Amino acid sequence: MKKIFSIAIIGLVFLTSCQKLDIKPPNVLSDDQIFANSAGIDAYLAQVYRKLPIEDFTYRPAGRDGNGFNIHHEWEHFYHAGGACGEMVGPYGGMDIGGGFGYWPYADIRDVNYFMETLPKYARNFAGNTVNELIGEAHFLRAFYYFALAKRYGGIPIIRNVQNYPQLSIEELRVPRNKEEDVWNFIGDDLDSAYNGMPETSVSGRANKYVAAALKSRAMVYAGSIAKYGSVNFVDGDARAQGFVGIAADKAAGFYQKAVDAAKLLDGHYTLYRKNANKLTNYTDLFLDVTSPENILTRDFYAGEPERMHSWDATMSPNSGMNYMTGDGLSRCYPTLETVERFGVLDVTNPDGTPRRYNSLADLWQGQNLEPRMLATVYFPGESLRGKLFDIRRGIYPTFSGTAAAEVVKTTRTFLPSGDHTTTYPGDASLVIIGNAGMYPSSGSDDNTRTGFYVRKYINYKETDIKKIGLFSSTTHWIELRYAEVLLNRAEADIETNQLDDALLCLNDIRDRAGAPALTLADMTPDVVRNERCKELAFENHYWWDIKRWRIADALLNNARFKALMPYFIYDEKKYIFLKEPESFQRNYNFDKKFYYEPIPGGELSKNPNLYPNNPNY
């Protein structure tokens, strides 16, 4: 009997440069229908792309229907990956979540394998090289799923063909784990097949050969760092002894070189975004411009399709309960001071330790020659959005004397906080104590910043109508792969293999676009490229995985607490000061070394005992 697929698709993910391919397939399609023409193929692949493990910014998995995959599907109480690692803080941040949530997409992998096996039987329906190109695309999709698995579990079963019962016995269906090194090599081989098979161009949201090369640069630099750093910082156990987790250190250089080679394939095909001479505006617009020459693979969202819209604008900007900057939603994630100061230390104290005085909130960021990329990534106090000021205060001091350090550690402080955005300073009805975008006391609501900062990256400032900014109303595309990341992958692998001249070219290209001064060969160290990566890719859901593959998470998140930059108004001086103090959630972060790998899901172990041994310490 022919295989029957049930494909529930509300809207396809594919765009041309001019319009969306608004194909509405039936709910149930046979092979003869699916593989009859390009419309059936598009319908089939739409559901594969929709479930592709892209960790994007949707408020809930794939809109409101609960399907699909993204970072919120895994970490439902984290509205951003930064909440897991201190890149940001939010109302549910700081938990020990390293054990994962059981991602196991073998049903999706089966759909890809089925496509690869079945399509050639219908080759007569397609002209030219179409079948080979589609098979190449399937290799890319399978590699993407396996990448999501490998970075969580290490070695997992490699399934190249569709498995059917009763043609295969139950025992034959219980496929054992492959070694971690073999899985990363399998991913690389699949992406080579994709590169060799796919065309050079594709519609928005779909892969082409250079998308495959970009993903390979990412995957191979992951494998290289796991080999190098996982060989010195690991947890022993049967899974490691048998090679299911961990890669021999002498394999690192080979993986790193594969990353460099893959990244270089994109030379001349993509460039960094430089459409605007104003570097701050240019970096801001990079994430909003669908025509950016930097975009390699995007996930697209569509107006008018509720399940294909997201809530980034509504959950990253202050609402304050009165439609302040958004018409709906609550701000939920706030950059930490540590993240902001990766770009440079903010000097807010005098040589004698007393806080510097500022005439306005904006004087802080206007007077410190800050990198344009920093200001395009984070909203500072005193900036504006949709005609409204980021009017942020932690409270008001009637008067202030002494040093910043002494004030922060006091058990009792004299500033006046408030519990809402309507309470004014006694005797001065024009002065809201915490400001319209300021933070509640630590015991109050979670709806506004707890660090003094808001996220700017991906915020659609061009939409000025507050009524249109609400839950499930944003359509900004998510950039899953962009050229800056490829250059960072290449630079990191270069440095790890002592190809310093090439690393310098890559990093200075990125820094020039960012408005940062050029580096020199003396700067080409792993720490420098890592910091550049953390700045360039902030809030794009890379940092959590980076500190894991570098094997530094257990040190960074060892009883860690992160800081804020809190603005205060001194009433008798009519001046502002900024104090570096603990973020007001006062989260405590910890990372057990076993979290470098997630446990094989218990339900899968019960169905398939050949998946044992589980990862160390689980």
C-alpha positions, 0 to 999 in steps of 0.5 A: 500500500502507498504511504499516506501522509496527513499534512496539516498546514495553515500557511506555507513558509515559502516566499518569493521575492515578490509574493507568498506562495499561498498553496492550500493543500488538502489535509490528506495527500497520497504519494501520487499527489505529493510527488506529482508536481512542485505544488505537492513537493512544496506542501510536503516540505512546508511541514518539514521546514515548519518543524525545523529546530530553529530556536527563534523568537516566537512567544510560544511554539509556532504561534498559539497552536503549540506545534513546531519547535523553538527555544520556548518549546524547550524552555517554556518559562524562558522567553529568551535563551539568554534567561538560561545563562545570564545573558538576560534575566526574566521572571523565570530565569536562573533555574537549573535547566541543563537537563533538557526537555526531551527533544527527540525528532525521529518522526520528523527525520523519518519524513525526510528519509521517506522523501529521499527514498520516494521522490526518485520513483516519481522522477518522470514528473520533474524536468532537468536536475530538479530531483537531485536538487530536492534530494540535496535539500533533504540532506540539508534538512536531515542534517539540521535535525541531527545538529539539534540532536548532537548538540544536546546528546552527543552520539545518537542513532543515525537512521539513513533509511525508513524503518518499517514494521513488520519488515523489520523486527522489533529488535532491528528497530531498536537501533543503538547509539552511534559515537558522537564523532560519527554523528558529527561526521554524518552531519558534515557528509549530509551537508556536503551532499546538500552543497553538491546537489542544491542550486545556488539560489532559493526562495526566502525560507528555503535552503540552497547550497550556500545555506548548507555550507553556512550550517556546516561552518556552524556544525564543524566549529561545534564539533571542533570545540567539543573535541578540544575543550571536551577532552579536558573538561568532562564527566566520566561514565560508560557513555564516555568510555564507549565514545557516545559522548566526547571526541578525541582531542586530536580530531579537533583540528580536522573539524576546525579546518572543515569549518573554515573551508565551508565558510570560505564557500560563501565568499562573494555570495553574501556580504555584511549589511552596509546600506546606511552610512549611520552605523547605529541605524545600519546595525538596527536595520540589519535585523528588519530588512528582508532584502539584506545581503547578509541573510542566509536562511530566515524563518518568515512570519506573515500578517493575517495568519495568527499562527505565523505571527510572533510577540517579540515586540510586545514582550521586549518593550515596556507596556507599564499597564497603560499602553506605553510603548505597546498595545498589549503584552508585558516586557519579559527579558532584560539584558544584564550589565555583564552583557552590556559591558562586553562592549566596554566598561560603563564609567559611572563613578568618580575617582573618589568612588562617588557616583557621577552626576548626570543632568539627564538619563541620556547623558550616560550613553551620549557622553561615553563614545559607546560602540554603535553596535552596543546602542543598536543591541540594547535600549539604554535609559533615556532613549526613545521608541515610538515617541516614548521615552525609556523613562527608567528609575529604580527610585528617588533619593531625597538627597545622596552622599557617600560612595557608590560601593558603600551605598550598594551594600547597605541593608537599608537604603533611603531612596523612595521606590513605588509599586506602580507607574502612577505613584508620584514623588511627595509634593511633586505630582509631575514626577513619577517615582520609577518613571513610565518605563522603570522597574517595580520594587523586587517584590512587585510586578515582573512587567518592566526592566530589572536591569535598567536595560531593554532589548533593542535588537529585532524591535520594529521601531518603524511601526509607530502605531502602538495599537498594532504592537501586541501579542501575536502581531509581529511579522519580523523575520527571524534570521537563523543563519547570517553572514556575520555568524559565518565569519565568526565561525571561520575566525574562531576555527582560524584561531584554533588552527593558527590561521591568524591573518584570515581570522583578523580579516574576518573580525575586522570586517565585522568590527568595521560594520559595527563601528568598532576600532580595528584589531591587530594580530596580537589580539587574535586569541580565543578569548577575543573571538569569543567576546566578539561572537557574544557581542555580535550574536547577542540575544540570537540564541547562541550564547547558551550553546557556545558556553556549553561547547567551550566547556566554560558554563560550569565556571561562569554559572557557579553560584553566579549572580548578575548585575544591573545598572540602576538609575536613580534621581537625586531630588535636591540636586535634580541630578541622576546617578547610576549604581551597579548593583544586583539585578532585582530578581536576584537570580542565582545561576548554577550549572552542573558539569553533567549538563554539557550533555542532556539525558537521553529521554526516559521514554525513549530508553524504555522503548529502546534499551539499546540507547543505553548507556545514558549520558554520564551522571543521569 
